[in-house]
Amino acid sequence: MSTRGPVLRVEDLHVWFDLPGGELHAVQGVSFELHAGERLGLVGESGCGKTTSILAVMGLLPPNASVAGRVYLDGSDILEGGETTVAPHRWKDVAMVFQGAMNAFNPVKRIGDQIAEPMELHGTAK
């Protein structure tokens, strides 16, 4: 692990959805850190909030969602300014592999090359 601080730090993340029948609390108090060179996989039962947590980090939730907590990217809170502060980092500095990824990847190309391709297109080193 690096002596430098985490590249990504999520603190006390909460996500809820405004639905006709009331609020649905989907994520409650999630926190984690990711340091340079590390990879992170979220594991849990279906419906436990894995995808919702990452969509919140990336600012990709639907309009009826609300988010509380902090998401720091290289020390800056990228959620504090909403879409204005999240958008410059999406797919450039922060990305995700969606569920069912094996249906989306090309089976004749190396997986590492396919993951690196969007990073290279956005000017991020391999």
FIDRENDO-214981 format. One record per residue: residue in one letter; x, y, z of N, C-alpha, C, O in turn. Coordinates in steps of 0.05 Angstrom, whole numbers, plus 5000, padded with zeros to 4 digits. Layout:
N
<r drenba="a" n_u="X" n_v="Y" n_w="Z" ca_u="X" ca_v="Y" ca_w="Z" c_u="X" c_v="Y" c_w="Z" o_u="X" o_v="Y" o_w="Z"/>
...
//
This chain:
126
<r drenba="m" n_u="5017" n_v="4976" n_w="5000" ca_u="5000" ca_v="5000" ca_w="5000" c_u="5018" c_v="5025" c_w="5000" o_u="5039" o_v="5025" o_w="5012"/>
<r drenba="s" n_u="5010" n_v="5045" n_w="4987" ca_u="5024" ca_v="5070" ca_w="4985" c_u="5024" c_v="5086" c_w="5010" o_u="5004" o_v="5084" o_w="5026"/>
<r drenba="t" n_u="5045" n_v="5102" n_w="5015" ca_u="5045" ca_v="5120" ca_w="5038" c_u="5028" c_v="5145" c_w="5032" o_u="5020" o_v="5160" o_w="5050"/>
<r drenba="r" n_u="5023" n_v="5149" n_w="5007" ca_u="5005" ca_v="5171" ca_w="4998" c_u="4977" c_v="5165" c_w="5007" o_u="4970" o_v="5141" o_w="5011"/>
<r drenba="g" n_u="4960" n_v="5185" n_w="5009" ca_u="4932" ca_v="5180" ca_w="5016" c_u="4917" c_v="5165" c_w="4995" o_u="4928" o_v="5160" o_w="4973"/>
<r drenba="p" n_u="4893" n_v="5157" n_w="5001" ca_u="4877" ca_v="5142" ca_w="4982" c_u="4870" c_v="5159" c_w="4957" o_u="4866" o_v="5183" o_w="4959"/>
<r drenba="v" n_u="4869" n_v="5146" n_w="4934" ca_u="4861" ca_v="5159" ca_w="4909" c_u="4831" c_v="5164" c_w="4910" o_u="4822" o_v="5185" o_w="4902"/>
<r drenba="l" n_u="4816" n_v="5144" n_w="4921" ca_u="4787" ca_v="5147" ca_w="4923" c_u="4780" c_v="5140" c_w="4952" o_u="4788" o_v="5119" o_w="4963"/>
<r drenba="r" n_u="4765" n_v="5158" n_w="4964" ca_u="4755" ca_v="5153" ca_w="4992" c_u="4725" c_v="5159" c_w="4993" o_u="4717" o_v="5182" o_w="4986"/>
<r drenba="v" n_u="4709" n_v="5140" n_w="5000" ca_u="4681" ca_v="5143" ca_w="5003" c_u="4675" c_v="5142" c_w="5033" o_u="4682" o_v="5123" o_w="5047"/>
<r drenba="e" n_u="4661" n_v="5163" n_w="5043" ca_u="4655" ca_v="5165" ca_w="5072" c_u="4625" c_v="5167" c_w="5077" o_u="4612" o_v="5185" o_w="5067"/>
<r drenba="d" n_u="4615" n_v="5148" n_w="5092" ca_u="4587" ca_v="5149" ca_w="5102" c_u="4567" c_v="5154" c_w="5079" o_u="4550" o_v="5172" o_w="5082"/>
<r drenba="l" n_u="4569" n_v="5139" n_w="5058" ca_u="4551" ca_v="5143" ca_w="5035" c_u="4523" c_v="5132" c_w="5040" o_u="4520" o_v="5110" o_w="5050"/>
<r drenba="h" n_u="4504" n_v="5149" n_w="5035" ca_u="4475" ca_v="5142" ca_w="5038" c_u="4461" c_v="5148" c_w="5011" o_u="4466" o_v="5169" o_w="5000"/>
<r drenba="v" n_u="4444" n_v="5131" n_w="5002" ca_u="4428" ca_v="5135" ca_w="4978" c_u="4400" c_v="5128" c_w="4983" o_u="4394" o_v="5106" o_w="4994"/>
<r drenba="w" n_u="4381" n_v="5145" n_w="4976" ca_u="4353" ca_v="5138" ca_w="4978" c_u="4339" c_v="5148" c_w="4953" o_u="4347" o_v="5167" o_w="4940"/>
<r drenba="f" n_u="4316" n_v="5136" n_w="4949" ca_u="4300" ca_v="5142" ca_w="4925" c_u="4272" c_v="5152" c_w="4934" o_u="4260" o_v="5140" o_w="4952"/>
<r drenba="d" n_u="4263" n_v="5173" n_w="4922" ca_u="4236" ca_v="5183" ca_w="4927" c_u="4217" c_v="5168" c_w="4908" o_u="4218" o_v="5170" o_w="4884"/>
<r drenba="l" n_u="4200" n_v="5152" n_w="4921" ca_u="4180" ca_v="5136" ca_w="4906" c_u="4152" c_v="5144" c_w="4914" o_u="4148" o_v="5157" o_w="4934"/>
<r drenba="p" n_u="4132" n_v="5138" n_w="4897" ca_u="4105" ca_v="5145" ca_w="4904" c_u="4096" c_v="5137" c_w="4932" o_u="4080" o_v="5151" o_w="4944"/>
<r drenba="g" n_u="4106" n_v="5114" n_w="4941" ca_u="4098" ca_v="5105" ca_w="4968" c_u="4115" c_v="5115" c_w="4990" o_u="4111" o_v="5108" o_w="5013"/>
<r drenba="g" n_u="4135" n_v="5132" n_w="4984" ca_u="4153" ca_v="5142" ca_w="5005" c_u="4182" c_v="5138" c_w="4997" o_u="4188" o_v="5132" o_w="4974"/>
<r drenba="e" n_u="4200" n_v="5143" n_w="5016" ca_u="4229" ca_v="5140" ca_w="5010" c_u="4238" c_v="5111" c_w="5013" o_u="4229" o_v="5097" o_w="5031"/>
<r drenba="l" n_u="4255" n_v="5103" n_w="4995" ca_u="4268" ca_v="5076" ca_w="4997" c_u="4298" c_v="5081" c_w="5002" o_u="4312" o_v="5092" o_w="4985"/>
<r drenba="h" n_u="4307" n_v="5073" n_w="5025" ca_u="4336" ca_v="5076" ca_w="5032" c_u="4351" c_v="5051" c_w="5021" o_u="4347" o_v="5029" o_w="5031"/>
<r drenba="a" n_u="4367" n_v="5056" n_w="5001" ca_u="4381" ca_v="5034" ca_w="4987" c_u="4409" c_v="5029" c_w="4997" o_u="4418" o_v="5006" o_w="4997"/>
<r drenba="v" n_u="4423" n_v="5050" n_w="5006" ca_u="4450" ca_v="5048" ca_w="5016" c_u="4452" c_v="5064" c_w="5041" o_u="4443" o_v="5087" o_w="5043"/>
<r drenba="q" n_u="4463" n_v="5051" n_w="5062" ca_u="4465" ca_v="5065" ca_w="5088" c_u="4493" c_v="5062" c_w="5100" o_u="4500" o_v="5041" o_w="5109"/>
<r drenba="g" n_u="4508" n_v="5084" n_w="5100" ca_u="4533" ca_v="5085" ca_w="5114" c_u="4556" c_v="5070" c_w="5102" o_u="4573" o_v="5059" o_w="5117"/>
<r drenba="v" n_u="4558" n_v="5069" n_w="5076" ca_u="4580" ca_v="5055" ca_w="5062" c_u="4605" c_v="5072" c_w="5062" o_u="4604" o_v="5096" o_w="5056"/>
<r drenba="s" n_u="4628" n_v="5060" n_w="5070" ca_u="4654" ca_v="5074" ca_w="5070" c_u="4675" c_v="5055" c_w="5059" o_u="4675" o_v="5031" o_w="5066"/>
<r drenba="f" n_u="4693" n_v="5065" n_w="5043" ca_u="4716" ca_v="5049" ca_w="5034" c_u="4737" c_v="5068" c_w="5023" o_u="4732" o_v="5091" o_w="5016"/>
<r drenba="e" n_u="4762" n_v="5057" n_w="5020" ca_u="4784" ca_v="5071" ca_w="5009" c_u="4797" c_v="5054" c_w="4987" o_u="4797" o_v="5030" o_w="4988"/>
<r drenba="l" n_u="4809" n_v="5068" n_w="4968" ca_u="4823" ca_v="5054" ca_w="4946" c_u="4849" c_v="5070" c_w="4941" o_u="4848" o_v="5094" o_w="4935"/>
<r drenba="h" n_u="4872" n_v="5056" n_w="4944" ca_u="4898" ca_v="5069" ca_w="4941" c_u="4908" c_v="5064" c_w="4912" o_u="4899" o_v="5045" o_w="4899"/>
<r drenba="a" n_u="4927" n_v="5080" n_w="4904" ca_u="4939" ca_v="5077" ca_w="4877" c_u="4949" c_v="5048" c_w="4873" o_u="4962" o_v="5037" o_w="4891"/>
<r drenba="g" n_u="4943" n_v="5036" n_w="4850" ca_u="4951" ca_v="5009" ca_w="4844" c_u="4933" c_v="4987" c_w="4854" o_u="4936" o_v="4964" o_w="4847"/>
<r drenba="e" n_u="4914" n_v="4994" n_w="4870" ca_u="4895" ca_v="4975" ca_w="4881" c_u="4871" c_v="4972" c_w="4863" o_u="4864" o_v="4990" o_w="4847"/>
<r drenba="r" n_u="4857" n_v="4950" n_w="4865" ca_u="4832" ca_v="4945" ca_w="4851" c_u="4811" c_v="4939" c_w="4872" o_u="4818" o_v="4928" o_w="4893"/>
<r drenba="l" n_u="4787" n_v="4945" n_w="4866" ca_u="4765" ca_v="4941" ca_w="4886" c_u="4742" c_v="4926" c_w="4873" o_u="4733" o_v="4933" o_w="4851"/>
<r drenba="g" n_u="4733" n_v="4905" n_w="4886" ca_u="4709" ca_v="4891" ca_w="4878" c_u="4689" c_v="4891" c_w="4901" o_u="4696" o_v="4886" o_w="4923"/>
<r drenba="l" n_u="4665" n_v="4898" n_w="4895" ca_u="4644" ca_v="4897" ca_w="4915" c_u="4628" c_v="4871" c_w="4912" o_u="4619" o_v="4864" o_w="4890"/>
<r drenba="v" n_u="4626" n_v="4857" n_w="4934" ca_u="4612" ca_v="4831" ca_w="4934" c_u="4590" c_v="4832" c_w="4954" o_u="4593" o_v="4842" o_w="4977"/>
<r drenba="g" n_u="4567" n_v="4821" n_w="4947" ca_u="4545" ca_v="4819" ca_w="4965" c_u="4521" c_v="4807" c_w="4952" o_u="4521" o_v="4802" o_w="4928"/>
<r drenba="e" n_u="4500" n_v="4803" n_w="4968" ca_u="4476" ca_v="4791" ca_w="4957" c_u="4463" c_v="4810" c_w="4937" o_u="4467" o_v="4834" o_w="4937"/>
<r drenba="s" n_u="4446" n_v="4798" n_w="4920" ca_u="4431" ca_v="4814" ca_w="4901" c_u="4414" c_v="4834" c_w="4915" o_u="4400" o_v="4827" o_w="4934"/>
<r drenba="g" n_u="4415" n_v="4859" n_w="4906" ca_u="4398" ca_v="4880" ca_w="4918" c_u="4409" c_v="4893" c_w="4943" o_u="4395" o_v="4908" o_w="4956"/>
<r drenba="c" n_u="4434" n_v="4887" n_w="4950" ca_u="4445" ca_v="4898" ca_w="4974" c_u="4457" c_v="4927" c_w="4971" o_u="4464" o_v="4939" o_w="4991"/>
<r drenba="g" n_u="4458" n_v="4937" n_w="4946" ca_u="4467" ca_v="4964" ca_w="4942" c_u="4494" c_v="4967" c_w="4929" o_u="4505" o_v="4990" o_w="4927"/>
<r drenba="k" n_u="4506" n_v="4946" n_w="4918" ca_u="4532" ca_v="4948" ca_w="4906" c_u="4532" c_v="4967" c_w="4882" o_u="4547" o_v="4986" o_w="4881"/>
<r drenba="t" n_u="4514" n_v="4962" n_w="4863" ca_u="4512" ca_v="4978" ca_w="4839" c_u="4504" c_v="5006" c_w="4846" o_u="4515" o_v="5026" o_w="4835"/>
<r drenba="t" n_u="4485" n_v="5009" n_w="4864" ca_u="4475" ca_v="5036" ca_w="4871" c_u="4498" c_v="5052" c_w="4884" o_u="4500" o_v="5076" o_w="4879"/>
<r drenba="s" n_u="4514" n_v="5039" n_w="4900" ca_u="4537" ca_v="5054" ca_w="4912" c_u="4556" c_v="5065" c_w="4891" o_u="4564" o_v="5088" o_w="4893"/>
<r drenba="i" n_u="4563" n_v="5048" n_w="4872" ca_u="4582" ca_v="5057" ca_w="4851" c_u="4569" c_v="5078" c_w="4832" o_u="4582" o_v="5097" o_w="4824"/>
<r drenba="l" n_u="4544" n_v="5074" n_w="4826" ca_u="4530" ca_v="5094" ca_w="4810" c_u="4529" c_v="5121" c_w="4824" o_u="4531" o_v="5142" o_w="4811"/>
<r drenba="a" n_u="4526" n_v="5120" n_w="4851" ca_u="4527" ca_v="5145" ca_w="4866" c_u="4554" c_v="5158" c_w="4864" o_u="4556" o_v="5183" o_w="4861"/>
<r drenba="v" n_u="4576" n_v="5143" n_w="4867" ca_u="4603" ca_v="5153" ca_w="4865" c_u="4607" c_v="5166" c_w="4838" o_u="4621" o_v="5187" o_w="4836"/>
<r drenba="m" n_u="4596" n_v="5154" n_w="4817" ca_u="4600" ca_v="5165" ca_w="4790" c_u="4579" c_v="5186" c_w="4782" o_u="4581" o_v="5197" o_w="4760"/>
<r drenba="g" n_u="4560" n_v="5191" n_w="4799" ca_u="4540" ca_v="5211" ca_w="4792" c_u="4521" c_v="5202" c_w="4771" o_u="4512" o_v="5218" o_w="4754"/>
<r drenba="l" n_u="4514" n_v="5176" n_w="4770" ca_u="4498" ca_v="5165" ca_w="4749" c_u="4470" c_v="5156" c_w="4759" o_u="4457" o_v="5141" o_w="4745"/>
<r drenba="l" n_u="4462" n_v="5165" n_w="4782" ca_u="4436" ca_v="5156" ca_w="4792" c_u="4413" c_v="5172" c_w="4778" o_u="4418" o_v="5194" o_w="4768"/>
<r drenba="p" n_u="4389" n_v="5161" n_w="4778" ca_u="4366" ca_v="5174" ca_w="4766" c_u="4358" c_v="5199" c_w="4782" o_u="4366" o_v="5202" o_w="4805"/>
<r drenba="p" n_u="4342" n_v="5217" n_w="4770" ca_u="4334" ca_v="5242" ca_w="4783" c_u="4319" c_v="5238" c_w="4810" o_u="4320" o_v="5256" o_w="4827"/>
<r drenba="n" n_u="4306" n_v="5216" n_w="4814" ca_u="4292" ca_v="5212" ca_w="4840" c_u="4309" c_v="5202" c_w="4862" o_u="4300" o_v="5195" o_w="4884"/>
<r drenba="a" n_u="4336" n_v="5200" n_w="4857" ca_u="4355" ca_v="5191" ca_w="4878" c_u="4367" c_v="5215" c_w="4892" o_u="4371" o_v="5236" o_w="4881"/>
<r drenba="s" n_u="4372" n_v="5211" n_w="4918" ca_u="4386" ca_v="5231" ca_w="4934" c_u="4411" c_v="5217" c_w="4946" o_u="4410" o_v="5194" o_w="4953"/>
<r drenba="v" n_u="4432" n_v="5233" n_w="4949" ca_u="4457" ca_v="5222" ca_w="4960" c_u="4467" c_v="5239" c_w="4982" o_u="4467" o_v="5264" o_w="4981"/>
<r drenba="a" n_u="4477" n_v="5226" n_w="5003" ca_u="4491" ca_v="5241" ca_w="5025" c_u="4517" c_v="5226" c_w="5031" o_u="4519" o_v="5202" o_w="5024"/>
<r drenba="g" n_u="4536" n_v="5240" n_w="5042" ca_u="4562" ca_v="5229" ca_w="5047" c_u="4583" c_v="5244" c_w="5030" o_u="4577" o_v="5264" o_w="5017"/>
<r drenba="r" n_u="4607" n_v="5234" n_w="5031" ca_u="4629" ca_v="5247" ca_w="5017" c_u="4643" c_v="5227" c_w="4999" o_u="4647" o_v="5204" o_w="5006"/>
<r drenba="v" n_u="4651" n_v="5236" n_w="4975" ca_u="4667" ca_v="5220" ca_w="4957" c_u="4691" c_v="5237" c_w="4949" o_u="4688" o_v="5257" o_w="4935"/>
<r drenba="y" n_u="4715" n_v="5229" n_w="4958" ca_u="4739" ca_v="5244" ca_w="4953" c_u="4755" c_v="5230" c_w="4931" o_u="4760" o_v="5206" o_w="4933"/>
<r drenba="l" n_u="4763" n_v="5245" n_w="4911" ca_u="4780" ca_v="5235" ca_w="4890" c_u="4806" c_v="5252" c_w="4892" o_u="4805" o_v="5276" o_w="4887"/>
<r drenba="d" n_u="4828" n_v="5239" n_w="4898" ca_u="4853" ca_v="5254" ca_w="4903" c_u="4849" c_v="5277" c_w="4922" o_u="4861" o_v="5299" o_w="4918"/>
<r drenba="g" n_u="4834" n_v="5273" n_w="4943" ca_u="4830" ca_v="5293" ca_w="4964" c_u="4808" c_v="5313" c_w="4959" o_u="4802" o_v="5329" o_w="4978"/>
<r drenba="s" n_u="4796" n_v="5314" n_w="4935" ca_u="4775" ca_v="5334" ca_w="4930" c_u="4748" c_v="5320" c_w="4930" o_u="4744" o_v="5298" o_w="4919"/>
<r drenba="d" n_u="4728" n_v="5332" n_w="4943" ca_u="4701" ca_v="5321" ca_w="4945" c_u="4687" c_v="5326" c_w="4918" o_u="4680" o_v="5348" o_w="4912"/>
<r drenba="i" n_u="4684" n_v="5305" n_w="4903" ca_u="4673" ca_v="5308" ca_w="4876" c_u="4643" c_v="5309" c_w="4875" o_u="4631" o_v="5315" o_w="4855"/>
<r drenba="l" n_u="4630" n_v="5303" n_w="4898" ca_u="4600" ca_v="5304" ca_w="4898" c_u="4590" c_v="5331" c_w="4907" o_u="4566" o_v="5337" o_w="4903"/>
<r drenba="e" n_u="4607" n_v="5347" n_w="4920" ca_u="4597" ca_v="5372" ca_w="4932" c_u="4584" c_v="5391" c_w="4912" o_u="4566" o_v="5406" o_w="4919"/>
<r drenba="g" n_u="4593" n_v="5391" n_w="4887" ca_u="4582" ca_v="5410" ca_w="4867" c_u="4563" c_v="5396" c_w="4847" o_u="4556" o_v="5408" o_w="4827"/>
<r drenba="g" n_u="4555" n_v="5372" n_w="4854" ca_u="4536" ca_v="5357" ca_w="4836" c_u="4550" c_v="5350" c_w="4809" o_u="4574" o_v="5345" o_w="4808"/>
<r drenba="e" n_u="4534" n_v="5351" n_w="4788" ca_u="4543" ca_v="5343" ca_w="4762" c_u="4568" c_v="5359" c_w="4753" o_u="4585" o_v="5348" o_w="4739"/>
<r drenba="t" n_u="4569" n_v="5384" n_w="4760" ca_u="4591" ca_v="5401" ca_w="4752" c_u="4618" c_v="5391" c_w="4762" o_u="4638" o_v="5393" o_w="4748"/>
<r drenba="t" n_u="4619" n_v="5380" n_w="4786" ca_u="4644" ca_v="5370" ca_w="4797" c_u="4649" c_v="5340" c_w="4792" o_u="4672" o_v="5331" o_w="4793"/>
<r drenba="v" n_u="4628" n_v="5325" n_w="4786" ca_u="4631" ca_v="5297" ca_w="4780" c_u="4638" c_v="5292" c_w="4750" o_u="4656" o_v="5276" o_w="4744"/>
<r drenba="a" n_u="4625" n_v="5305" n_w="4732" ca_u="4627" ca_v="5300" ca_w="4703" c_u="4656" c_v="5301" c_w="4693" o_u="4663" o_v="5283" o_w="4677"/>
<r drenba="p" n_u="4673" n_v="5319" n_w="4701" ca_u="4701" ca_v="5319" ca_w="4690" c_u="4717" c_v="5294" c_w="4697" o_u="4736" o_v="5288" o_w="4684"/>
<r drenba="h" n_u="4708" n_v="5279" n_w="4718" ca_u="4723" ca_v="5255" ca_w="4726" c_u="4711" c_v="5229" c_w="4716" o_u="4725" o_v="5209" o_w="4715"/>
<r drenba="r" n_u="4686" n_v="5230" n_w="4708" ca_u="4672" ca_v="5206" ca_w="4699" c_u="4685" c_v="5194" c_w="4674" o_u="4688" o_v="5208" o_w="4654"/>
<r drenba="w" n_u="4691" n_v="5169" n_w="4675" ca_u="4704" ca_v="5153" ca_w="4654" c_u="4733" c_v="5161" c_w="4649" o_u="4748" o_v="5147" o_w="4636"/>
<r drenba="k" n_u="4742" n_v="5184" n_w="4660" ca_u="4770" ca_v="5192" ca_w="4657" c_u="4786" c_v="5182" c_w="4681" o_u="4806" o_v="5169" o_w="4679"/>
<r drenba="d" n_u="4776" n_v="5190" n_w="4705" ca_u="4790" ca_v="5183" ca_w="4730" c_u="4775" c_v="5160" c_w="4745" o_u="4788" o_v="5146" o_w="4760"/>
<r drenba="v" n_u="4750" n_v="5158" n_w="4741" ca_u="4733" ca_v="5138" ca_w="4755" c_u="4716" c_v="5124" c_w="4734" o_u="4702" o_v="5137" o_w="4718"/>
<r drenba="a" n_u="4717" n_v="5097" n_w="4735" ca_u="4701" ca_v="5082" ca_w="4716" c_u="4691" c_v="5056" c_w="4730" o_u="4701" o_v="5050" o_w="4752"/>
<r drenba="m" n_u="4673" n_v="5042" n_w="4718" ca_u="4664" ca_v="5017" ca_w="4729" c_u="4659" c_v="4997" c_w="4707" o_u="4655" o_v="5005" o_w="4684"/>
<r drenba="v" n_u="4660" n_v="4972" n_w="4714" ca_u="4653" ca_v="4951" ca_w="4695" c_u="4625" c_v="4942" c_w="4704" o_u="4621" o_v="4932" o_w="4726"/>
<r drenba="f" n_u="4606" n_v="4945" n_w="4686" ca_u="4578" ca_v="4939" ca_w="4693" c_u="4573" c_v="4909" c_w="4695" o_u="4588" o_v="4893" o_w="4684"/>
<r drenba="q" n_u="4552" n_v="4902" n_w="4709" ca_u="4544" ca_v="4874" ca_w="4711" c_u="4539" c_v="4863" c_w="4683" o_u="4531" o_v="4877" o_w="4665"/>
<r drenba="g" n_u="4545" n_v="4837" n_w="4680" ca_u="4541" ca_v="4825" ca_w="4653" c_u="4563" c_v="4833" c_w="4634" o_u="4559" o_v="4833" o_w="4610"/>
<r drenba="a" n_u="4586" n_v="4841" n_w="4645" ca_u="4608" ca_v="4851" ca_w="4628" c_u="4618" c_v="4831" c_w="4608" o_u="4627" o_v="4839" o_w="4586"/>
<r drenba="m" n_u="4615" n_v="4806" n_w="4614" ca_u="4625" ca_v="4786" ca_w="4595" c_u="4608" c_v="4787" c_w="4569" o_u="4617" o_v="4777" o_w="4548"/>
<r drenba="n" n_u="4584" n_v="4797" n_w="4570" ca_u="4568" ca_v="4800" ca_w="4546" c_u="4577" c_v="4825" c_w="4530" o_u="4570" o_v="4827" o_w="4507"/>
<r drenba="a" n_u="4591" n_v="4843" n_w="4543" ca_u="4599" ca_v="4868" ca_w="4531" c_u="4628" c_v="4867" c_w="4520" o_u="4634" o_v="4882" o_w="4501"/>
<r drenba="f" n_u="4645" n_v="4850" n_w="4532" ca_u="4672" ca_v="4849" ca_w="4523" c_u="4676" c_v="4832" c_w="4498" o_u="4660" o_v="4814" o_w="4493"/>
<r drenba="n" n_u="4696" n_v="4839" n_w="4483" ca_u="4703" ca_v="4824" ca_w="4458" c_u="4719" c_v="4799" c_w="4466" o_u="4741" o_v="4802" o_w="4477"/>
<r drenba="p" n_u="4709" n_v="4775" n_w="4461" ca_u="4724" ca_v="4751" ca_w="4470" c_u="4750" c_v="4746" c_w="4456" o_u="4766" o_v="4729" o_w="4465"/>
<r drenba="v" n_u="4756" n_v="4760" n_w="4434" ca_u="4781" ca_v="4755" ca_w="4420" c_u="4802" c_v="4776" c_w="4427" o_u="4825" o_v="4774" o_w="4418"/>
<r drenba="k" n_u="4796" n_v="4795" n_w="4444" ca_u="4815" ca_v="4815" ca_w="4453" c_u="4821" c_v="4810" c_w="4483" o_u="4803" o_v="4802" o_w="4498"/>
<r drenba="r" n_u="4845" n_v="4816" n_w="4491" ca_u="4852" ca_v="4813" ca_w="4519" c_u="4836" c_v="4833" c_w="4536" o_u="4831" o_v="4855" o_w="4528"/>
<r drenba="i" n_u="4827" n_v="4823" n_w="4559" ca_u="4809" ca_v="4839" ca_w="4576" c_u="4824" c_v="4865" c_w="4586" o_u="4811" o_v="4886" o_w="4587"/>
<r drenba="g" n_u="4849" n_v="4863" n_w="4592" ca_u="4865" ca_v="4886" ca_w="4600" c_u="4865" c_v="4908" c_w="4579" o_u="4863" o_v="4931" o_w="4585"/>
<r drenba="d" n_u="4868" n_v="4900" n_w="4554" ca_u="4868" ca_v="4919" ca_w="4532" c_u="4841" c_v="4933" c_w="4530" o_u="4839" o_v="4957" o_w="4524"/>
<r drenba="q" n_u="4819" n_v="4918" n_w="4534" ca_u="4792" ca_v="4929" ca_w="4532" c_u="4787" c_v="4948" c_w="4555" o_u="4773" o_v="4968" o_w="4551"/>
<r drenba="i" n_u="4797" n_v="4942" n_w="4578" ca_u="4793" ca_v="4960" ca_w="4601" c_u="4810" c_v="4985" c_w="4597" o_u="4802" o_v="5007" o_w="4605"/>
<r drenba="a" n_u="4835" n_v="4982" n_w="4586" ca_u="4853" ca_v="5005" ca_w="4582" c_u="4844" c_v="5023" c_w="4560" o_u="4850" o_v="5047" o_w="4561"/>
<r drenba="e" n_u="4829" n_v="5013" n_w="4540" ca_u="4822" ca_v="5029" ca_w="4517" c_u="4807" c_v="5055" c_w="4524" o_u="4816" o_v="5076" o_w="4515"/>
<r drenba="p" n_u="4786" n_v="5055" n_w="4540" ca_u="4773" ca_v="5081" ca_w="4547" c_u="4791" c_v="5099" c_w="4563" o_u="4789" o_v="5124" o_w="4561"/>
<r drenba="m" n_u="4809" n_v="5088" n_w="4579" ca_u="4828" ca_v="5104" ca_w="4594" c_u="4846" c_v="5119" c_w="4575" o_u="4852" o_v="5143" o_w="4579"/>
<r drenba="e" n_u="4856" n_v="5105" n_w="4555" ca_u="4874" ca_v="5117" ca_w="4535" c_u="4859" c_v="5138" c_w="4519" o_u="4871" o_v="5159" o_w="4513"/>
<r drenba="l" n_u="4834" n_v="5133" n_w="4512" ca_u="4819" ca_v="5152" ca_w="4496" c_u="4814" c_v="5178" c_w="4512" o_u="4810" o_v="5199" o_w="4500"/>
<r drenba="h" n_u="4813" n_v="5175" n_w="4538" ca_u="4808" ca_v="5199" ca_w="4555" c_u="4834" c_v="5211" c_w="4566" o_u="4834" o_v="5228" o_w="4583"/>
<r drenba="g" n_u="4857" n_v="5201" n_w="4555" ca_u="4883" ca_v="5213" ca_w="4562" c_u="4894" c_v="5203" c_w="4588" o_u="4912" o_v="5217" o_w="4600"/>
<r drenba="t" n_u="4886" n_v="5181" n_w="4598" ca_u="4897" ca_v="5169" ca_w="4622" c_u="4917" c_v="5148" c_w="4615" o_u="4911" o_v="5132" o_w="4597"/>
<r drenba="a" n_u="4939" n_v="5147" n_w="4628" ca_u="4960" ca_v="5128" ca_w="4622" c_u="4950" c_v="5099" c_w="4628" o_u="4933" o_v="5095" o_w="4645"/>
<r drenba="k" n_u="4961" n_v="5080" n_w="4613" ca_u="4954" ca_v="5052" ca_w="4616" c_u="4962" c_v="5041" c_w="4643" o_u="4958" o_v="5017" o_w="4649"/>
//
